Amino acid sequence: MAKDGPNWDGLLKWSLAHSDGTRPNRNLSEEDRRWFMEAMQSQSVDVIKRMKEITQVMQTPEQVLEAQGVNPEDIEDMLDELQEHVESIDMANDLHSIGGLHPLLGFLKNSHANIRAKAAEVVTTIVQNNPRSQQLVMELNGLESLLLNFASDPDVTARTKALGAISSLIRHNKPGVAAFRLANGYAGLRDALGSESVRFQRKALYLIHYLLLENASDCHIVNELGFPRIMLHLASSDDADVREAALRGLLELAKDKTGENGGGLGEDDDKLKQLLEERIKGISLLSPEDLAAAREERQLVDSLWNTCYKEPSSLREKGLLVLPGEDEPPPDVASKHFEPPLRARSERPPADTSPKTEKKETPLLLGLGPAPAPAPAPEARDVTSSSTANTNGNVDSTS
């Protein structure tokens, strides 16, 4: 399916010829104006009309499309075009209004793996940072189809794309997270970590990290399912992103104060120490360029060591934690003052341990409040008020 766009080269040359900066701008003649408008209108696309046409194709049974000479590559091209259209949140929400969301979810069950993967990728674009479309996909049982592909699709690319769509669908979506748990989603994540696909492992680790940040109680589930041991293995991966993501997950488990271990990784602590010593040794052997690229890994290793063993790692002594020209990482106060129920939601200032005084702070007024008493003299006064607001932390996931 051709996706011819406007003749931008011709329009650019025309524009430069009529506004080259060497002479004052002139008004367009009626002929030039008509040519320009015709050139633009002839190439403009009615997005809604085009989405309706794509919807009609998606509603057509697979065997009928094949009989009409439409091959899987044509369908993939069509879904690529649809993905471009729904990058706009308004267009993403309009897809349901014109009847296109339901057949798109139907493509998750297509007999061709590439089409299943591409359909999941389009769903990812539709629901990403879009609560309305998240709700619509949930109502159409889209999560169930995605979970099925994620858990059992024979094609690893389709499984990976399904996991990406699930991650976007349940992010900042409490009903989605609850449904994911009920569907034994954590068992699927454990299987993904055991995959040979680095990309699949990476996406699973990113989602695990987000879930642990949002729900401290899930650390117990993760421990029970044996995730720490798998993460310890992945923390030695040849892929830097997988290593960092695994270390990030281990750090969340080590910070957890709600479990039986009250922080730390229990029986895996010895293996963790051995791992961290090996990572410190490996980091010490890196070239200056690789050392600079491993900045986040260096900080994660030091934070894990500090959280588990209550002392800085040897990276700091060796001068490898902060290289010349780098900013000092923030102090690791989370492991000492961490409050799991408020994780990634707010940070409280440390308790005031200074001696009490008789002076009282001005209360935070939510309304206009009572009128102030009249001043004894007609002199201007400065009134200063302040309020402290908690900030809402946003996780990555990245998205």
C-alpha positions as CSV (number, residue, x, y, z in Angstrom):
1,M,0.0,0.0,0.0
2,A,1.6,3.2,-1.2
3,K,1.9,6.0,1.3
4,D,2.8,8.8,-1.1
5,G,3.3,12.1,0.8
6,P,3.3,15.7,-0.3
7,N,5.9,16.8,-2.9
8,W,8.0,18.5,-0.2
9,D,11.0,19.1,-2.4
10,G,8.9,21.0,-5.0
11,L,7.2,23.0,-2.3
12,L,10.5,23.8,-0.6
13,K,12.1,25.0,-3.8
14,W,9.1,27.1,-4.6
15,S,9.1,28.6,-1.1
16,L,12.8,29.4,-1.3
17,A,12.5,30.9,-4.7
18,H,9.9,33.3,-3.4
19,S,11.5,34.1,-0.1
20,D,15.3,33.9,-0.4
21,G,16.0,36.8,2.1
22,T,17.6,39.0,-0.6
23,R,14.5,41.0,-1.4
24,P,11.4,42.0,0.5
25,N,8.5,39.6,0.7
26,R,5.8,40.1,-1.9
27,N,2.2,39.2,-2.0
28,L,1.3,36.0,-3.8
29,S,-0.4,36.4,-7.1
30,E,-3.8,34.8,-7.4
31,E,-2.3,32.2,-9.8
32,D,0.5,31.4,-7.3
33,R,-1.9,31.2,-4.4
34,R,-4.2,28.8,-6.4
35,W,-1.2,26.6,-7.4
36,F,0.0,26.4,-3.8
37,M,-3.5,25.5,-2.4
38,E,-4.1,22.9,-5.1
39,A,-0.7,21.4,-4.4
40,M,-1.4,21.1,-0.7
41,Q,-5.0,19.9,-1.0
42,S,-4.1,17.3,-3.6
43,Q,-1.6,15.7,-1.1
44,S,-3.6,16.2,2.1
45,V,-5.0,13.1,3.8
46,D,-8.3,12.8,5.5
47,V,-7.1,10.8,8.5
48,I,-10.5,9.8,9.8
49,K,-11.6,8.7,6.3
50,R,-8.4,6.7,5.9
51,M,-8.8,5.1,9.3
52,K,-12.3,4.0,8.3
53,E,-10.9,2.4,5.2
54,I,-8.3,0.5,7.2
55,T,-11.0,-0.5,9.7
56,Q,-13.1,-1.9,6.8
57,V,-10.1,-4.0,5.8
58,M,-9.5,-5.2,9.3
59,Q,-13.2,-6.3,9.6
60,T,-12.8,-8.4,6.5
61,P,-12.2,-12.1,7.2
62,E,-8.7,-13.3,6.6
63,Q,-9.7,-15.9,3.9
64,V,-11.6,-13.2,2.0
65,L,-8.6,-10.9,2.0
66,E,-6.4,-13.8,0.7
67,A,-8.9,-14.5,-2.0
68,Q,-8.7,-10.9,-3.1
69,G,-4.9,-11.0,-3.3
70,V,-4.2,-9.2,-0.1
71,N,-1.1,-10.8,1.4
72,P,0.3,-10.6,5.0
73,E,2.9,-8.0,3.9
74,D,0.1,-5.7,2.7
75,I,-1.6,-6.1,6.1
76,E,1.6,-5.2,7.9
77,D,2.0,-2.1,5.7
78,M,-1.6,-1.1,6.6
79,L,-0.9,-1.5,10.3
80,D,2.3,0.6,9.9
81,E,0.2,3.3,8.5
82,L,-2.5,3.0,11.2
83,Q,0.2,3.3,13.8
84,E,1.3,6.6,12.4
85,H,-2.2,7.9,12.5
86,V,-2.9,6.9,16.1
87,E,0.3,8.5,17.5
88,S,-2.1,11.4,18.1
89,I,-4.1,10.8,21.3
90,D,-7.2,12.2,19.7
91,M,-6.9,9.8,16.7
92,A,-6.2,6.9,19.0
93,N,-9.4,7.5,20.9
94,D,-11.3,8.1,17.7
95,L,-10.3,4.6,16.4
96,H,-12.8,3.1,18.8
97,S,-15.5,5.6,17.8
98,I,-15.3,4.5,14.1
99,G,-15.3,0.8,15.1
100,G,-11.6,0.1,14.5
101,L,-10.3,-0.9,17.9
102,H,-12.2,-4.2,18.1
103,P,-10.9,-5.6,14.8
104,L,-7.4,-4.4,15.6
105,L,-7.5,-6.5,18.8
106,G,-8.8,-9.4,16.7
107,F,-5.5,-9.2,14.7
108,L,-3.8,-10.4,17.9
109,K,-5.2,-13.8,17.0
110,N,-4.1,-13.7,13.4
111,S,-2.5,-16.8,12.0
112,H,0.6,-14.8,10.9
113,A,3.1,-14.1,13.7
114,N,4.3,-10.8,12.1
115,I,0.7,-9.5,12.0
116,R,0.2,-10.5,15.6
117,A,3.4,-8.7,16.6
118,K,2.5,-5.6,14.5
119,A,-1.0,-5.4,16.0
120,A,0.4,-5.5,19.5
121,E,2.8,-2.7,18.5
122,V,-0.2,-0.6,17.3
123,V,-2.0,-1.3,20.6
124,T,1.1,-0.1,22.5
125,T,1.0,3.3,20.6
126,I,-2.8,3.6,21.3
127,V,-2.7,3.0,25.1
128,Q,0.6,4.7,25.9
129,N,-0.1,7.6,28.4
130,N,-3.7,7.4,27.3
131,P,-6.1,6.5,30.2
132,R,-9.2,6.6,27.9
133,S,-7.8,4.1,25.4
134,Q,-6.5,2.0,28.3
135,Q,-10.0,1.7,29.6
136,L,-11.4,0.9,26.2
137,V,-8.9,-1.8,25.5
138,M,-9.6,-3.3,29.0
139,E,-13.4,-3.2,28.3
140,L,-12.9,-5.1,25.0
141,N,-10.8,-7.8,26.8
142,G,-7.7,-6.7,25.0
143,L,-5.5,-7.6,28.1
144,E,-6.6,-11.2,27.9
145,S,-5.5,-11.5,24.3
146,L,-2.2,-9.8,25.0
147,L,-1.6,-12.0,28.0
148,L,-2.2,-15.1,25.9
149,N,0.3,-14.1,23.3
150,F,2.8,-13.0,26.0
151,A,2.6,-16.4,27.7
152,S,2.3,-18.9,24.9
153,D,2.9,-17.4,21.4
154,P,5.4,-19.6,19.6
155,D,7.1,-16.6,18.0
156,V,9.4,-14.7,20.5
157,T,8.9,-11.4,18.6
158,A,5.1,-11.6,19.0
159,R,5.6,-12.5,22.7
160,T,7.9,-9.5,23.1
161,K,5.6,-7.1,21.4
162,A,2.7,-8.4,23.5
163,L,4.7,-7.7,26.7
164,G,5.4,-4.2,25.5
165,A,1.7,-3.6,24.9
166,I,0.8,-5.0,28.4
167,S,3.4,-2.8,30.0
168,S,1.9,0.3,28.4
169,L,-1.7,-0.9,29.1
170,I,-1.3,-1.4,32.8
171,R,1.1,1.5,33.6
172,H,-0.7,4.0,35.9
173,N,-3.8,1.7,35.5
174,K,-4.7,0.1,38.8
175,P,-7.4,-2.2,37.4
176,G,-4.9,-3.3,34.7
177,V,-2.3,-4.1,37.3
178,A,-4.8,-6.1,39.4
179,A,-5.9,-8.0,36.3
180,F,-2.3,-8.7,35.5
181,R,-1.7,-10.2,38.9
182,L,-4.8,-12.3,38.9
183,A,-3.8,-13.7,35.5
184,N,-0.6,-15.0,37.0
185,G,1.4,-12.4,35.1
186,Y,4.4,-12.7,37.3
187,A,4.9,-16.3,36.3
188,G,5.0,-15.1,32.7
189,L,7.6,-12.5,33.6
190,R,9.7,-15.2,35.2
191,D,9.5,-17.3,32.0
192,A,10.5,-14.2,30.0
193,L,13.6,-13.7,32.2
194,G,14.6,-17.2,31.3
195,S,14.3,-16.6,27.6
196,E,17.3,-16.4,25.3
197,S,16.0,-13.1,23.8
198,V,17.8,-10.2,25.3
199,R,15.0,-7.8,24.2
200,F,12.4,-10.0,25.9
201,Q,14.5,-10.1,29.1
202,R,14.9,-6.4,29.0
203,K,11.2,-5.6,28.7
204,A,10.4,-8.0,31.4
205,L,12.9,-6.4,33.8
206,Y,11.6,-3.0,33.1
207,L,8.0,-4.0,33.9
208,I,9.1,-5.8,37.1
209,H,10.9,-2.7,38.2
210,Y,7.8,-0.6,37.6
211,L,5.5,-3.0,39.5
212,L,7.9,-3.2,42.5
213,L,8.0,0.6,42.6
214,E,4.2,0.9,42.6
215,N,3.5,-2.0,44.9
216,A,6.0,-2.8,47.7
217,S,4.0,-5.9,48.7
218,D,4.8,-7.5,45.4
219,C,8.4,-8.0,46.6
220,H,7.1,-11.0,48.5
221,I,5.6,-12.5,45.3
222,V,8.8,-11.9,43.4
223,N,10.9,-13.5,46.1
224,E,8.5,-16.5,46.4
225,L,8.8,-17.1,42.6
226,G,12.6,-17.2,42.7
227,F,13.2,-13.9,40.8
228,P,16.3,-12.9,42.9
229,R,18.3,-15.9,41.7
230,I,17.4,-15.2,38.1
231,M,18.2,-11.5,38.4
232,L,21.6,-12.4,40.0
233,H,22.3,-14.4,36.8
234,L,21.1,-11.6,34.5
235,A,23.2,-9.0,36.4
236,S,26.2,-10.7,34.7
237,S,24.7,-10.5,31.2
238,D,26.8,-9.4,28.3
239,D,24.1,-6.8,27.5
240,A,24.6,-3.6,29.5
241,D,20.9,-2.7,29.6
242,V,20.0,-6.1,30.9
243,R,22.7,-5.9,33.6
244,E,21.5,-2.5,34.7
245,A,17.8,-3.5,34.7
246,A,18.6,-6.6,36.8
247,L,20.7,-4.6,39.3
248,R,17.8,-2.1,39.5
249,G,15.4,-4.9,40.3
250,L,17.7,-6.3,42.9
251,L,18.1,-2.9,44.5
252,E,14.3,-2.6,44.9
253,L,14.2,-6.0,46.6
254,A,17.1,-5.2,48.9
255,K,15.3,-1.9,49.9
256,D,12.1,-3.7,50.8
257,K,11.3,-3.4,54.5
258,T,8.0,-5.3,54.4
259,G,9.3,-8.8,53.9
260,E,10.6,-11.4,56.4
261,N,14.1,-10.3,55.8
262,G,13.4,-6.7,56.6
263,G,15.5,-5.7,53.6
264,G,18.2,-7.7,51.9
265,L,17.9,-10.8,49.8
266,G,18.0,-13.5,52.5
267,E,19.7,-16.7,51.4
268,D,20.9,-15.0,48.2
269,D,22.9,-12.4,50.1
270,D,26.1,-14.3,49.8
271,K,25.6,-14.8,46.1
272,L,24.8,-11.1,45.8
273,K,28.1,-10.1,47.5
274,Q,30.0,-12.4,45.2
275,L,28.3,-10.9,42.2
276,L,28.9,-7.3,43.3
277,E,32.6,-8.1,43.9
278,E,32.9,-9.5,40.4
279,R,31.1,-6.5,38.9
280,I,33.5,-4.2,40.8
281,K,36.4,-6.1,39.5
282,G,35.0,-6.0,36.0
283,I,34.3,-2.2,36.2
284,S,37.9,-1.7,37.4
285,L,39.2,-3.2,34.2
286,L,37.1,-1.1,31.8
287,S,38.7,1.4,29.5
288,P,38.1,5.1,30.2
289,E,35.4,5.3,27.5
290,D,33.6,2.2,28.7
291,L,33.9,3.3,32.3
292,A,32.1,6.6,31.4
293,A,29.4,4.6,29.6
294,A,28.9,2.4,32.7
295,R,28.0,5.3,35.0
296,E,24.6,4.0,35.9
297,E,25.9,0.5,36.5
298,R,28.6,1.9,38.8
299,Q,26.0,3.8,40.8
300,L,23.7,0.8,41.1
301,V,26.5,-1.5,42.3
302,D,27.5,1.0,44.9
303,S,23.9,1.6,46.0
304,L,23.3,-2.2,46.3
305,W,26.4,-2.6,48.4
306,N,25.5,0.3,50.6
307,T,21.9,-0.9,51.1
308,C,22.9,-4.5,51.9
309,Y,26.1,-4.0,53.8
310,K,25.6,-0.5,55.3
311,E,28.9,0.8,53.9
312,P,30.1,2.3,50.6
313,S,31.5,-0.1,48.0
314,S,35.2,-0.1,47.1
315,L,34.3,1.7,43.9
316,R,34.3,4.9,46.0
317,E,37.7,4.1,47.5
318,K,39.2,3.4,44.0
319,G,37.8,6.7,42.7
320,L,35.6,4.8,40.2
321,L,32.2,5.9,41.5
322,V,32.5,9.5,40.4
323,L,34.8,10.2,37.5
324,P,36.4,13.6,36.8
325,G,33.7,15.9,35.3
326,E,30.8,13.8,36.7
327,D,28.4,15.1,39.3
328,E,28.4,13.4,42.7
329,P,25.4,11.0,42.9
330,P,22.7,11.9,45.4
331,P,23.2,10.4,48.9
332,D,21.6,7.0,49.5
333,V,19.0,8.0,52.0
334,A,16.3,5.8,50.6
335,S,17.7,2.6,52.3
336,K,17.6,4.3,55.7
337,H,14.3,6.2,55.5
338,F,12.5,4.2,52.9
339,E,8.7,3.9,53.3
340,P,7.4,1.2,50.9
341,P,3.7,2.3,50.8
342,L,4.7,5.7,49.5
343,R,7.4,4.4,47.1
344,A,7.7,6.5,43.9
345,R,4.9,8.7,45.2
346,S,6.4,11.1,47.6
347,E,9.4,12.0,49.7
348,R,8.9,13.3,53.1
349,P,11.5,15.7,54.6
350,P,13.4,14.2,57.5
351,A,11.8,14.7,60.9
352,D,12.8,18.0,62.6
353,T,15.1,17.0,65.5
354,S,15.9,20.6,66.6
355,P,14.7,21.8,70.0
356,K,11.1,22.8,70.1
357,T,10.3,26.5,70.2
358,E,7.2,28.4,71.0
359,K,7.0,29.7,67.4
360,K,4.2,28.0,65.4
361,E,4.3,27.6,61.7
362,T,1.6,29.3,59.7
363,P,-1.0,26.7,58.7
364,L,-1.6,25.8,55.1
365,L,-4.8,27.6,54.1
366,L,-6.9,25.8,51.5
367,G,-9.4,28.6,51.1
368,L,-9.5,32.3,51.4
369,G,-9.6,32.1,55.2
370,P,-10.8,34.8,57.6
371,A,-10.2,38.4,56.8
372,P,-7.0,39.7,58.4
373,A,-7.3,42.1,61.4
374,P,-7.0,45.7,60.4
375,A,-3.4,47.1,60.7
376,P,-2.7,49.6,63.5
377,A,-1.1,52.0,61.1
378,P,-1.6,52.6,57.3
379,E,1.8,51.2,56.6
380,A,2.3,48.6,53.9
381,R,3.3,45.1,55.1
382,D,4.9,42.2,53.4
383,V,3.0,39.0,53.7
384,T,4.8,35.8,52.7
385,S,3.3,32.4,52.6
386,S,4.8,29.1,51.6
387,S,3.5,25.6,51.1
388,T,5.2,22.4,50.6
389,A,3.9,20.0,48.0
390,N,4.9,16.4,47.4
391,T,6.1,15.6,44.0
392,N,4.8,12.6,42.0
393,G,7.6,10.4,40.9
394,N,7.4,9.0,37.3
395,V,8.9,5.7,36.6
396,D,10.7,4.4,33.1
397,S,9.4,3.4,31.3
398,T,10.6,3.6,30.3
399,S,7.9,3.9,29.5
